[in-house]
């Protein structure tokens, strides 16, 4: 979706919610459903003209602070607020920051991972492994044990086991970081993310080099080959899913292929 289309959708979203918002003072005869534009502007503490331009999808830059006040004036739900900020391409200043480098997996993510017979694991927003099944623990030597670094980036870039396990290690590592950069855009200015990135820069020259290149790629599935110390060459097709109720989490499943 291009920028102009997003502006139009943002304007339509705000207008639609303005027209369904109950006015502060009930009036028997009222031509405009919900709030008038000037009433919304007054509630949000922004100019009427500015409010009109936003609704019209004009080429203006709306600050996160103004969006937050509009969200409060329209009494948006958390999901509606998140959607509005997404349309505006802004980070919500009221969104909770990460408080821990490790987080607990949502119940649905854990249930799906444990139900799969193939290697599967869950990733939190920082790509820490928050849950996994036994086939995944057997496959990823040096990652999913009790005392191992559970972050997928740290494992890939700093673990000797990863370099042995992944035949095309450098190419896969570069690709993984490019996918993470695309995924973590919503977490910019997050202190925990900054700490993790700083630590990885110190631990891996390849990571520092690739992070500075600013490469961004969408996360894709496809064939993944591993050279396992006990099972030899194994091939899988990787699939990644995000639960509707917690889209910042991921389930990664590796379906076995036949090696020819």
Residue pairs with C-beta under 8 A, 6 or more apart in sequence:
1 9
3 89
4 57
4 59
6 87
6 88
6 89
7 57
7 58
7 59
8 57
9 57
9 87
10 54
10 57
10 62
10 84
10 87
10 88
11 54
11 55
11 56
11 57
12 55
12 57
13 83
13 84
13 87
14 54
14 55
14 70
14 74
14 84
15 55
17 74
17 76
17 80
18 34
18 35
18 37
18 40
18 55
18 74
19 32
19 33
19 34
19 35
20 33
20 34
21 34
21 35
21 40
21 73
21 74
21 75
22 34
23 30
23 34
23 35
23 36
23 39
24 39
35 43
37 48
37 51
37 52
37 55
38 48
38 51
40 51
40 70
40 73
40 74
41 47
41 48
41 50
41 51
43 72
43 73
44 51
44 66
44 69
44 70
44 72
44 73
45 69
46 66
46 69
46 70
50 60
50 66
53 60
54 60
54 62
54 70
62 88
62 90
63 90
64 85
64 90
64 91
64 92
64 93
65 93
67 84
67 85
67 88
67 90
67 92
68 92
68 93
68 94
70 84
71 80
71 81
71 84
74 80
76 84
81 92
81 94
82 92
82 95
85 91
85 92
85 95
91 186
91 188
91 189
97 190
97 191
97 192
98 125
98 126
98 187
98 190
98 191
98 192
98 193
99 192
100 192
101 126
101 128
101 151
101 192
101 195
101 196
102 124
102 128
102 130
102 150
103 124
103 125
103 126
103 128
103 130
104 130
105 113
105 122
105 124
105 130
105 131
105 249
106 243
106 245
106 246
106 249
108 243
108 245
108 246
109 122
109 130
109 131
109 243
109 246
109 249
109 251
110 122
110 131
112 120
112 241
112 251
113 120
113 121
113 122
113 131
113 132
113 133
113 136
113 251
114 131
114 133
116 133
116 253
117 135
118 135
118 236
118 253
118 254
118 255
118 256
119 133
119 135
119 136
119 138
119 139
119 140
119 236
119 253
119 254
120 132
120 133
120 135
120 136
120 251
120 252
120 253
120 254
121 129
121 131
121 132
121 133
121 136
121 140
121 144
121 251
121 252
122 129
122 130
122 131
122 132
122 249
122 250
122 251
122 252
123 129
123 130
123 152
123 249
123 250
123 252
124 130
124 248
124 249
125 184
125 187
125 248
125 249
126 151
126 184
126 187
126 192
126 193
126 196
127 151
127 152
127 153
127 180
127 183
128 150
128 151
128 152
129 143
129 144
129 150
129 151
129 152
130 150
130 249
132 144
136 144
136 254
137 144
137 145
139 226
139 228
139 234
139 254
140 155
140 165
141 161
141 164
141 165
141 228
141 229
142 148
142 155
142 159
142 160
142 161
142 162
142 165
143 149
143 150
143 152
143 155
143 159
143 161
143 162
144 150
148 155
148 159
149 155
149 158
149 159
151 196
152 176
153 176
153 177
153 180
153 196
153 200
153 207
154 199
154 200
154 203
155 162
156 162
156 166
156 169
156 172
156 173
156 176
157 173
157 177
157 200
157 203
157 204
157 206
157 207
158 200
158 203
158 204
162 169
163 169
164 227
164 229
165 226
165 227
165 228
165 229
166 172
166 173
166 225
166 226
166 227
167 225
167 226
167 227
167 233
168 225
170 206
173 206
173 207
173 210
174 206
174 210
174 215
175 217
177 207
177 210
177 211
177 215
178 210
178 215
178 216
178 217
179 217
179 218
179 219
179 220
181 211
181 214
181 215
181 216
182 216
182 217
182 218
182 219
183 219
184 193
186 248
187 193
197 211
200 207
200 208
200 211
201 207
201 208
201 211
219 240
221 237
221 238
221 239
221 240
222 237
222 238
223 235
223 236
223 237
223 238
223 257
224 235
224 236
224 237
224 238
224 254
225 233
225 234
225 235
225 236
225 259
226 233
226 234
226 235
226 236
227 233
227 234
228 234
233 259
234 256
234 259
235 256
235 257
235 258
235 259
236 254
236 255
236 256
236 257
237 254
237 255
237 257
238 252
238 253
238 254
238 255
239 252
239 253
239 254
239 255
240 250
240 251
240 252
240 253
241 250
241 251
241 253
242 248
242 249
242 250
242 251
243 249
243 251
